[in-house]
Amino acid sequence: MTDAPSNEAGGLVALFMELASISSPSRRERAAADLVTARLRGLGLEVVEDDAAQRVGGDTGKLRCVVRGRGASPSVCLAAHLDTVEPSGPIRPALNDGVIRSSSGTILGADNKAAVAALVTVTEGLVVGGDAFPTFELIFSVAEEVGVLGSRFLAPDLPAAPIAAVFDSSGPVGGIVVRAPSQQTIRATFRGQAAHAGLEPENGRSAIQAAAHAISLMELGRLGPETTANVGMIEGGVAQNIVPESCRVVAECRSLDDEMLAATSSRMIDALQLGAARVGTDLDLDVVTEYRAFRLDESSAVVGLARRAIEALGLPARTHASGGGSDANVFNGRGTPTVNFDCGMSRVHTAEESMDVAQLVLLGELVRNVIVMAEPAGGGRSGSEGVV
C-alpha cells in the first residue's frame, strides 16, 4: 500500500475544505480556478487557460498543466472539473467524526472538489518530494455539470497523453467506470394563447395544460437496466388569473444502448407533440446529444493501470457501468481510452452530500499511484485502443 505522508493528507483535507467553501457553479468557476492556478504556479509549473469561457458563456476556461518528470511527453492525463451544481446558499464545509458535510444545508461540492484537491495536493507532493515520476498532464474542466459542456471545446490534440483517468464518480474508492451512457437533452417550448382566466378562459390556450398532458404521457424514471428518462424543469405562466401563453420544459434521457436512447427520445418527443395537439398550442423543440456512450475493453492498458493503482492500496478493483456522463465520455470519444474512478463522495447533488476523510486520503493515494505507475510515454496519442 502506498502511504501518503501525514502532512500531505492534512494538506489535502485543508485544500478540499477551502475549495468546497468557494461557490463555483457551472459557468462561474473563476475563484476556484484562480486558487488551483496559484497553487500550481507556486510550484513553478505553467498553467494554460483556454478560451472555453467564451464558448460556454462562462467566466472561466479550462486549465491545463503538464508536470515534467521522466519521459518527453505525458504518460497519463488526470482530469477533474471545477464546477458544481448550483448551491442553494453559501457552502460551509464542516468536519465532524471524520466526515465532511456542509453545515449550511447546501451541497458540499465534493463533486468534484475532492478530486480537484487530490490532483493539486499530490502534484505538490511529487514536485517537491524529489521522487522520480513519469511526466503527466492535468486538465481541470468547466461547465461539466451542464451536459459535460466545457470539455467539448478542448483543443483537437488534447488530451496529449495516450491514456487518461477522470476522477468524477461517486461511491467508495476502488470502483472503475468502464462503461457510461449517451445522453440527450430535450428542450420544448409550448406557445399558446393568453386570456383572462376568469372572464374569457375559452379564448385562451394553456401552454401549461399542454405541457402537463405531454408529461403525463411519458414513461419516466428507470426504464430498464440501461436506460433512464426524466423531466427536470418546467417553467411557465405570469399570473394565476392569466391563461399561460408559454411554458418551457427541459427533459433528458440516457442509455448505455444508443438504439434504446433513440427509441426513448422518440417516445418523449411524440408525447410532447401529442400534448401540444390536444390543447392546440404551437411547439418548439430542440434535441441535443450531449455526449456519447463509451465502453472500455477490460484488458486494455488504461483499465490495467487503474486496477494496479487500486490494488496497490490493498483494495479490490471493481469495474462497473455508470448511469452518469463525465469528461471521460468526451475523452473516449476523441480516441483517448479513459477510465472514470469512484472518488469516495456520497449523496452528490443533494444537501446530504458528504465526504469521508478516510476516503479522501485514499483518493489522494490513488491519484499518486496512477501517476507513478504509468509508463513513461515516448510521445503522441495511442488512438482508440481499449475503446470498444
C-alpha positions as CSV (number, residue, x, y, z in Angstrom):
1,M,0.0,0.0,0.0
2,T,1.3,3.5,-0.9
3,D,1.4,5.6,2.2
4,A,0.6,9.3,1.8
5,P,2.7,11.4,4.2
6,S,0.6,12.7,7.1
7,N,1.4,16.3,6.2
8,E,0.2,15.7,2.7
9,A,-3.0,14.1,4.0
10,G,-3.6,17.1,6.2
11,G,-2.9,19.4,3.4
12,L,-5.4,17.5,1.2
13,V,-8.2,17.9,3.7
14,A,-7.4,21.6,4.2
15,L,-7.4,22.3,0.5
16,F,-10.6,20.4,0.0
17,M,-12.3,22.4,2.7
18,E,-11.0,25.6,1.2
19,L,-12.2,24.7,-2.3
20,A,-15.5,23.4,-1.1
21,S,-16.2,26.8,0.6
22,I,-15.8,28.5,-2.7
23,S,-19.0,28.8,-4.7
24,S,-18.3,27.7,-8.3
25,P,-21.4,26.6,-10.1
26,S,-21.2,25.9,-13.8
27,R,-20.0,28.9,-15.8
28,R,-18.9,30.7,-12.7
29,E,-15.7,28.8,-11.7
30,R,-13.4,31.8,-11.6
31,A,-12.5,31.8,-7.9
32,A,-11.9,28.0,-7.8
33,A,-9.8,28.2,-11.0
34,D,-7.7,31.1,-9.5
35,L,-6.9,29.1,-6.4
36,V,-5.8,26.0,-8.4
37,T,-3.8,28.1,-10.8
38,A,-2.0,29.9,-7.9
39,R,-1.1,26.6,-6.2
40,L,0.3,25.0,-9.4
41,R,2.2,28.2,-10.4
42,G,3.6,28.3,-6.9
43,L,5.5,25.1,-7.9
44,G,7.0,26.8,-10.9
45,L,4.6,25.0,-13.3
46,E,3.0,26.6,-16.3
47,V,-0.8,26.6,-16.3
48,V,-2.6,27.4,-19.5
49,E,-6.3,28.6,-19.6
50,D,-8.1,28.1,-22.9
51,D,-11.0,30.0,-24.4
52,A,-13.8,27.8,-23.2
53,A,-15.3,30.7,-21.2
54,Q,-16.4,32.3,-24.5
55,R,-17.6,29.0,-25.9
56,V,-19.8,28.1,-23.0
57,G,-20.9,31.5,-21.9
58,G,-19.0,31.4,-18.6
59,D,-16.2,33.3,-16.8
60,T,-13.5,30.7,-16.8
61,G,-11.7,28.5,-19.3
62,K,-10.3,25.0,-18.8
63,L,-6.9,24.7,-17.1
64,R,-4.1,22.5,-18.4
65,C,-0.8,21.8,-16.8
66,V,2.0,19.4,-17.9
67,V,4.1,18.3,-15.0
68,R,7.6,17.3,-16.2
69,G,9.1,14.1,-15.0
70,R,10.6,11.0,-16.8
71,G,9.6,10.9,-20.5
72,A,9.3,13.6,-23.2
73,S,5.5,13.7,-23.2
74,P,2.7,12.9,-20.7
75,S,2.2,9.3,-19.9
76,V,-1.2,9.8,-18.5
77,C,-3.8,12.6,-18.2
78,L,-5.6,13.2,-15.0
79,A,-8.8,15.2,-15.0
80,A,-11.4,16.7,-12.7
81,H,-14.0,19.5,-13.1
82,L,-14.0,22.8,-11.2
83,D,-17.8,23.4,-11.3
84,T,-20.6,22.2,-9.1
85,V,-24.3,22.1,-9.4
86,E,-26.0,25.3,-8.3
87,P,-25.8,25.6,-4.5
88,S,-28.9,26.8,-2.6
89,G,-26.8,29.2,-0.5
90,P,-23.4,29.7,1.0
91,I,-21.4,26.4,1.4
92,R,-19.9,26.0,4.8
93,P,-17.9,22.7,5.0
94,A,-17.6,21.2,8.5
95,L,-15.6,18.2,9.7
96,N,-17.3,16.1,12.4
97,D,-16.5,12.5,13.4
98,G,-14.3,12.0,10.3
99,V,-16.9,13.1,7.8
100,I,-17.1,16.4,5.9
101,R,-20.6,17.9,5.2
102,S,-22.0,21.3,4.5
103,S,-23.3,22.8,7.7
104,S,-25.5,25.3,5.9
105,G,-28.0,23.0,4.3
106,T,-26.5,23.1,0.8
107,I,-24.5,20.8,-1.4
108,L,-20.9,20.2,-0.2
109,G,-19.3,20.2,-3.7
110,A,-17.3,17.1,-3.1
111,D,-18.4,16.5,-6.7
112,N,-15.8,17.4,-7.9
113,K,-13.8,19.5,-5.4
114,A,-12.5,16.3,-3.7
115,A,-10.8,15.2,-7.0
116,V,-9.5,18.7,-7.7
117,A,-7.9,18.9,-4.2
118,A,-6.4,15.4,-4.6
119,L,-4.8,16.3,-8.0
120,V,-3.3,19.5,-6.8
121,T,-2.1,18.1,-3.5
122,V,-0.5,15.0,-5.0
123,T,1.2,17.2,-7.7
124,E,2.7,19.4,-4.9
125,G,4.0,16.3,-3.1
126,L,5.6,14.9,-6.2
127,V,7.2,18.1,-7.4
128,V,8.7,19.0,-4.0
129,G,9.3,15.4,-2.8
130,G,12.2,14.5,-5.1
131,D,11.0,11.0,-6.0
132,A,11.0,10.1,-9.7
133,F,7.7,10.0,-11.6
134,P,6.6,10.0,-15.3
135,T,5.6,13.2,-17.0
136,F,1.8,13.7,-16.6
137,E,-0.9,16.0,-17.7
138,L,-3.6,17.7,-15.6
139,I,-6.9,19.1,-17.0
140,F,-9.4,20.9,-15.0
141,S,-12.6,21.3,-16.9
142,V,-15.5,23.8,-16.6
143,A,-19.3,23.6,-17.1
144,E,-19.2,19.8,-16.7
145,E,-22.4,19.7,-14.7
146,V,-24.4,21.2,-17.6
147,G,-24.1,18.4,-20.0
148,V,-20.3,17.9,-19.9
149,L,-20.1,21.1,-21.9
150,G,-16.6,22.5,-21.2
151,S,-14.5,19.6,-22.3
152,R,-16.1,19.5,-25.7
153,F,-14.1,22.6,-26.6
154,L,-10.6,21.2,-25.8
155,A,-8.0,21.7,-28.5
156,P,-8.1,18.8,-31.0
157,D,-4.8,17.4,-29.9
158,L,-5.8,17.1,-26.2
159,P,-5.5,15.2,-24.1
160,A,-1.9,14.8,-25.3
161,A,-1.3,11.6,-23.2
162,P,-2.1,8.2,-24.7
163,I,-4.5,7.3,-21.8
164,A,-6.4,9.3,-19.3
165,A,-8.1,9.0,-15.9
166,V,-11.1,11.1,-14.9
167,F,-11.9,11.3,-11.1
168,D,-15.6,12.0,-11.1
169,S,-17.7,9.1,-9.9
170,S,-19.4,8.6,-6.5
171,G,-19.0,5.5,-4.4
172,P,-16.2,4.1,-2.4
173,V,-12.6,4.3,-3.7
174,G,-11.9,1.1,-5.6
175,G,-14.5,1.4,-8.4
176,I,-13.6,1.9,-12.0
177,V,-16.3,3.1,-14.5
178,V,-15.6,1.3,-17.8
179,R,-19.0,1.9,-19.4
180,A,-21.2,5.1,-19.4
181,P,-24.3,6.2,-21.3
182,S,-25.1,8.6,-24.1
183,Q,-27.4,11.5,-23.1
184,Q,-29.9,13.5,-25.0
185,T,-31.4,16.8,-23.7
186,I,-34.9,17.7,-25.0
187,R,-36.0,21.4,-24.6
188,A,-39.6,22.1,-25.5
189,T,-41.5,25.4,-25.5
190,F,-45.3,25.3,-25.8
191,R,-46.8,28.5,-27.2
192,G,-50.5,29.0,-26.6
193,Q,-52.8,32.0,-26.3
194,A,-53.1,34.2,-23.3
195,A,-56.6,35.2,-21.9
196,H,-58.2,36.3,-18.7
197,A,-58.7,33.2,-16.6
198,G,-61.9,34.4,-15.0
199,L,-63.5,36.4,-17.8
200,E,-62.7,34.6,-21.0
201,P,-60.8,31.4,-20.4
202,E,-62.4,29.8,-23.5
203,N,-60.4,32.3,-25.6
204,G,-57.1,31.0,-24.2
205,R,-55.0,28.0,-25.0
206,S,-53.0,27.0,-21.9
207,A,-49.3,26.2,-22.6
208,I,-49.0,24.7,-19.1
209,Q,-52.0,22.4,-19.7
210,A,-50.4,21.2,-22.9
211,A,-47.1,20.5,-21.1
212,A,-48.9,18.7,-18.3
213,H,-50.7,16.5,-20.7
214,A,-47.4,15.7,-22.5
215,I,-45.6,14.8,-19.3
216,S,-48.5,12.6,-18.2
217,L,-48.0,10.5,-21.4
218,M,-44.2,9.9,-20.7
219,E,-42.7,6.9,-19.0
220,L,-40.1,8.4,-16.6
221,G,-37.6,7.1,-14.2
222,R,-35.7,3.9,-14.7
223,L,-37.0,2.3,-17.9
224,G,-34.6,-0.7,-17.8
225,P,-31.2,-1.7,-16.6
226,E,-29.5,0.6,-19.1
227,T,-32.0,3.5,-19.7
228,T,-33.4,6.4,-17.7
229,A,-35.7,9.3,-18.5
230,N,-36.5,12.5,-16.6
231,V,-38.3,15.8,-16.8
232,G,-36.2,18.1,-14.7
233,M,-37.6,21.6,-15.3
234,I,-41.0,23.1,-16.1
235,E,-41.5,26.9,-16.3
236,G,-44.5,28.9,-17.4
237,G,-47.1,31.5,-16.8
238,V,-47.0,35.0,-15.4
239,A,-50.0,35.2,-13.1
240,Q,-52.7,33.0,-11.6
241,N,-55.5,34.8,-13.4
242,I,-54.0,34.6,-16.9
243,V,-54.2,31.5,-19.1
244,P,-50.5,30.8,-19.7
245,E,-49.2,31.7,-23.1
246,S,-45.9,30.0,-22.8
247,C,-44.4,27.0,-21.0
248,R,-40.9,25.6,-21.2
249,V,-40.0,22.0,-20.4
250,V,-36.5,20.6,-20.1
251,A,-36.1,16.8,-20.1
252,E,-33.4,14.2,-20.7
253,C,-32.9,10.5,-21.4
254,R,-29.8,8.4,-21.1
255,S,-28.9,4.9,-22.1
256,L,-25.9,2.6,-22.5
257,D,-27.6,1.4,-25.7
258,D,-27.8,4.0,-28.4
259,E,-30.8,2.3,-30.1
260,M,-32.7,2.3,-26.8
261,L,-31.7,6.0,-26.4
262,A,-33.2,6.9,-29.8
263,A,-36.4,5.0,-29.1
264,T,-36.8,6.6,-25.7
265,S,-36.1,10.1,-27.1
266,S,-38.6,9.5,-29.9
267,R,-41.4,8.5,-27.5
268,M,-40.8,11.6,-25.4
269,I,-41.0,13.8,-28.4
270,D,-44.2,12.1,-29.5
271,A,-45.7,12.8,-26.1
272,L,-44.7,16.5,-26.4
273,Q,-46.3,16.7,-29.8
274,L,-49.5,15.0,-28.6
275,G,-49.7,17.4,-25.7
276,A,-49.5,20.4,-28.0
277,A,-52.0,19.0,-30.4
278,R,-54.6,18.2,-27.6
279,V,-54.6,21.8,-26.4
280,G,-53.9,23.5,-29.7
281,T,-50.6,25.1,-28.9
282,D,-47.6,25.5,-31.1
283,L,-44.4,23.6,-30.1
284,D,-40.7,24.5,-30.5
285,L,-38.4,21.6,-30.0
286,D,-34.6,21.4,-29.6
287,V,-33.0,18.0,-29.1
288,V,-29.2,17.8,-28.4
289,T,-27.0,14.8,-27.9
290,E,-24.8,16.0,-25.0
291,Y,-22.3,13.1,-25.1
292,R,-21.9,9.6,-26.5
293,A,-21.6,6.3,-24.6
294,F,-18.3,4.5,-24.1
295,R,-17.3,1.0,-23.3
296,L,-13.7,0.1,-22.5
297,D,-12.1,-3.3,-23.1
298,E,-11.3,-4.7,-19.7
299,S,-8.0,-6.0,-21.0
300,S,-6.9,-2.5,-22.2
301,A,-3.8,-0.7,-20.9
302,V,-5.8,2.0,-19.1
303,V,-8.0,-0.4,-17.2
304,G,-4.9,-2.4,-16.3
305,L,-3.3,0.7,-14.9
306,A,-6.5,1.5,-13.0
307,R,-6.6,-2.0,-11.5
308,R,-2.9,-1.9,-10.4
309,A,-3.3,1.6,-8.8
310,I,-6.3,0.4,-6.7
311,E,-4.9,-3.0,-5.8
312,A,-1.7,-1.2,-4.5
313,L,-4.0,0.3,-1.9
314,G,-4.9,-3.1,-0.6
315,L,-8.4,-2.8,-2.1
316,P,-10.2,-5.0,-4.7
317,A,-10.6,-3.3,-8.0
318,R,-14.3,-3.2,-9.2
319,T,-15.2,-2.4,-12.8
320,H,-18.8,-1.2,-13.4
321,A,-21.1,0.8,-15.6
322,S,-22.4,4.2,-14.6
323,G,-25.6,6.0,-15.3
324,G,-23.9,9.4,-15.4
325,G,-21.8,11.1,-18.0
326,S,-18.4,12.8,-17.4
327,D,-15.4,14.2,-19.2
328,A,-14.5,10.5,-19.7
329,N,-17.3,10.3,-22.3
330,V,-15.7,13.2,-24.3
331,F,-12.1,11.9,-23.9
332,N,-13.1,8.4,-25.1
333,G,-15.0,9.9,-28.0
334,R,-11.8,11.7,-29.0
335,G,-9.9,8.4,-29.1
336,T,-8.2,8.6,-25.8
337,P,-9.0,5.5,-23.7
338,T,-10.2,7.0,-20.4
339,V,-11.5,5.4,-17.1
340,N,-13.5,7.3,-14.5
341,F,-12.7,6.5,-10.9
342,D,-15.1,6.3,-7.9
343,C,-13.9,9.0,-5.5
344,G,-15.5,8.2,-2.2
345,M,-18.1,11.0,-2.3
346,S,-21.7,10.2,-1.5
347,R,-25.2,11.7,-2.0
348,V,-23.8,14.1,-4.5
349,H,-26.1,17.0,-5.8
350,T,-28.0,17.0,-2.6
351,A,-27.9,18.7,0.8
352,E,-26.9,15.4,2.3
353,E,-23.7,15.2,0.3
354,S,-20.7,14.1,2.3
355,M,-17.0,13.2,2.0
356,D,-15.4,10.7,4.4
357,V,-11.9,11.9,5.3
358,A,-10.5,8.3,5.1
359,Q,-11.9,8.1,1.6
360,L,-10.4,11.5,0.7
361,V,-7.0,10.3,1.8
362,L,-7.4,7.1,-0.2
363,L,-8.3,9.1,-3.2
364,G,-5.1,11.1,-2.8
365,E,-3.1,7.8,-2.6
366,L,-5.0,6.5,-5.7
367,V,-4.1,9.6,-7.7
368,R,-0.4,9.2,-6.7
369,N,-0.5,5.5,-7.8
370,V,-2.0,6.3,-11.1
371,I,0.8,8.8,-11.8
372,V,3.8,6.8,-10.6
373,M,2.6,3.5,-12.1
374,A,2.1,4.9,-15.6
375,E,4.7,4.0,-18.1
376,P,6.7,7.0,-19.5
377,A,5.4,7.8,-22.9
378,G,7.5,8.4,-26.0
379,G,5.0,10.9,-27.4
380,G,1.8,11.1,-29.2
381,R,-1.7,9.6,-28.6
382,S,-2.4,6.0,-28.9
383,G,-5.7,6.4,-30.8
384,S,-8.8,4.4,-29.8
385,E,-7.0,1.3,-28.3
386,G,-9.1,0.0,-25.5
387,V,-12.4,1.7,-26.5
388,V,-14.9,-0.9,-27.9
